[in-house]
Amino acid sequence: MEYLERDYRLRHRQDDLVHFRVAVRETDLDVGLRKERYNEKTVELVEKLVRKYRAQLEDYIERDPGFLKSLVPCHTLPGAPAIATAMAGAARSAGVGPMAAVAGAISEAVGRDLLRYSREVIVENGGDIFLRTRRKRLIGIFAGRSVLSYRLGLEIRPDETPAGICTSSGTVGHSLSFGCADAVVVVSPSAPLADAAATAAGNLVKSWDDLEKAVSFATSIPGVSGALAILGDRLAVKGRIRLVPL
């Protein structure tokens, strides 16, 4: 998995941005910023942001242990931090537990803070991306052992960002999935929602026959722009998705 992740990151990095890694326990970010905005203090800033949002979630989970364990939607307690509230709201929309949105939520929280320092930001967290761009971007799709892996990319235009581009897989990675899709990719203005919707749609894929059902379900969620599902040599696409051959 370490090799696959490194390979994926090398492929998605943008030549006009400086990319760097920040890892704090389970959170492992690849961050891209405009070159003139990068320095050693920027790395320190991102680490502080990650620690801040992780601490907010960890403190909240101590108050509400069910938030961590629930596989179904749940409401937050009074006084919950904004990141927990965002996760719970996204999870309710998709019909999953709030931790299904955690990677997207951290990507977006860190990314939005970084927008104060850079007009263009990419934060990738285990395949879940928050993106703000001023130029057209191409995001490659990693789908494990599928023959379509790295052969297709998503074209993202500036007027479609900030955006969340999140991926769930039943064959790659450590995140919980009840399906067997090689990749389900969801695009939304909200990264937590894209993350939760990708998980929920991925859970539906047990065979090729489920691919269309999965993308139809994802795009039925208010706030989801488009979805793509891959299993083996087959795929289904629905919504505002522009695929480009790589």
N, C-alpha and C positions, 0 to 999 in steps of 0.2 A: 504493500500500500504506500509506503514512503516513496518508492520509486515512481509509482503511478502519479502520486500527487505532485512530485517535483516536475515530472514530465508535463503534466497538465499546466502547471504554472508557467513553465517556460514557453508553452505554446500560446497562452492567452495574454502574455505581457505585451504592452504597446510601446513601440520604438520611441515615440515622442515624450514618454513619461519616464520618470525614475520609479522603479519598483523596489520595495524592500519588505522584509518579513518581520513581523512582530508576533511572538508566541508567549502566551501566559496560560499555563496549565492546559486545559483542553482547547482553549481558543488559539487558533493559528491563522493569522491574517497575512495576506499578500496585499500591500497597499501601493497604488500608483498615483503619483502627483506630478504636476508640472515641474520641469527640471529646475526652474529658478526658485521654486518654493521648497526644495529639498535641502536639508542640512541635518547634522547630528541631533539638533534639538527637536527636529520634526519626529525622529524616531522615538525620542523620549516622550514627546507629547502623545503619540499614538499609544505607547505603552501605558501612560497614565490614564488615557481614556478607556482602554480595555479594562484596566484594573478598576476604574470607577464603575463602569457598567456591570462588570462581574460582581463587584461588591454589593451593588444595589440588588442584583438578583439573588445572590447568596443570602443576604440579610433578609430579603423578603421570604425566601424559601424556608428559613428558620421559623418564621411566623406562620407560614402556610405550607406545610410539607406536601399536601395534596397537589399543589401546583407543579411540583417536580414529577410526581408519579402518575398523574392522571393521563389516560389515553383518550379521554372525552373532554369536550369543552367544559370550562368552569369559569366562575366569576372571581375577580380579585377582591381582596379585603380592603376596607377603607384605608387610605393612606399608602396604597401600593405605589411603587415608583412607576414613572411613565413607561419605562421599557417593559415592565411586567404587564401593564395595562394594554400596551400595544400587542404583545404576544397573545394575551387572552382574547382580545378582540379579533385578531386574525384567525386564531384557532376556532372561535365560535363560527366565523364565516365559513370555514372549511370543514367543520365537524370533526376536529381532532383535538388532542391534548395540547396545552400551551407550549410545551417544550418542543413541539414540532416547528415552532417559529423562532427558536432561540438563535440559530446561526444568522438568519436573515435580520433579526432584530439587532444583534450586535453589529453586523455589517452596516446597517443603516444608521444606528446611533453614532458610531464612530465616524462614518462618512459625512453625515450632516454637520458634525462639529468641524470636520476638516474643510468644509466648504468656506469657512471663514478665512482660510489661509490659501486655498487654491481653487481656481475656477473650474478645474477638472479633477475629479476624484474617482478612483476605482478602489473599492475594498472588497476583497474576495475572502470568504471564510468557509473552507471546506466545500467549495463549489457553489456557494450562495453569494451573490454579487450585489453590491450597491454601486450604482454608476451615475455620475453626472459628467456630461461631456459637451464640448463646443464643436466637435467634429464627428463625422460618421465613424462608428466603431464596428468591428467585426469580432464577435465572441464565438470561439470554437466550441463545439459540443463534444464532450468526452462521454462515451457510452460503453465503457468497459470493453468487453471482448466483441461487441457488435461490429460487423463489417462497416457500419456507418460511423463508427467512432472516428473523430477528427476529420471526417470527410464533408461535414456540413458546419456552417456557422450562422449565427444570428446577426443580421445587420440592425444596428441600433442607431437611430438618428438623434441629433441634439434636442429637437423639439419633443422627443419622447422621454427625456430625462428631466429630473432624477427618476431612476427606475430601479426596481429589484428584478434580478434575473436569477432564479433559484432552481436547483436541480435535486431530484430525489432518485435514488437507485436501489433496487433490490438485489443487485449483484456486485456493487462496488461500495466500499466505505463501511463505516461502523454505525451509521444512523439507523434507527429502527424503521423497517418497512415490512409490511405484510404482503407485498407484491413481489413480482419477479422482473419488472421492467429494467432494462439496461440503463435507461434514463427517461425521466419525465422532467421537462423544463417548462417553467411558468414565468411569464413576464407580467409585471404589475407596477404601478407607481409606488406601491408599498412593498418593501423587501420582506417584512414579516408575513404579509399576506401571500406573497409569491412562495415563500418557504412552506407555509402551512398548506397551501393549495397543492404544491408539488408533492408533499407527503401524502395528502389525502388521495390525490389522483393516482399516485404510484401504488397505493394500497389496493386499487381496483384491478391492477393488471396481473392476471394469472396466466393469460395466453394471448396469442395474436388477436383473437376475437375481441379482447377488452381494450385495445388501443384507442379505438374511436370513442368508446364509452368514457375512457379516462379523460381525453381532451375535451369532450363535450361537458363532462362534469366540471372540470376546472374552469372553463370559460363561462359556465353558468353562475359562477360566484361573482357577485358585484365587486368591481375593482380589478378583476383579472383581465388583462388585455389580450393574451394569447397563450397557447399551450402546445407542446410537442411531446409525443411519447414514442419511444424506440424499444423494440424487443427483437433481438436478432437482426435479420435483414429487412424488417418492416417498420414503418413509422406511420403515425397519424398526426395531423396538424390542424389546428383550428384557431380562429381569431386573427389579431394583427401580428402576424409572424412573417418575417421575410427571411427565407433560407437562401444561403449563398454557398455554392460548392467551394471547397477548399482544395 
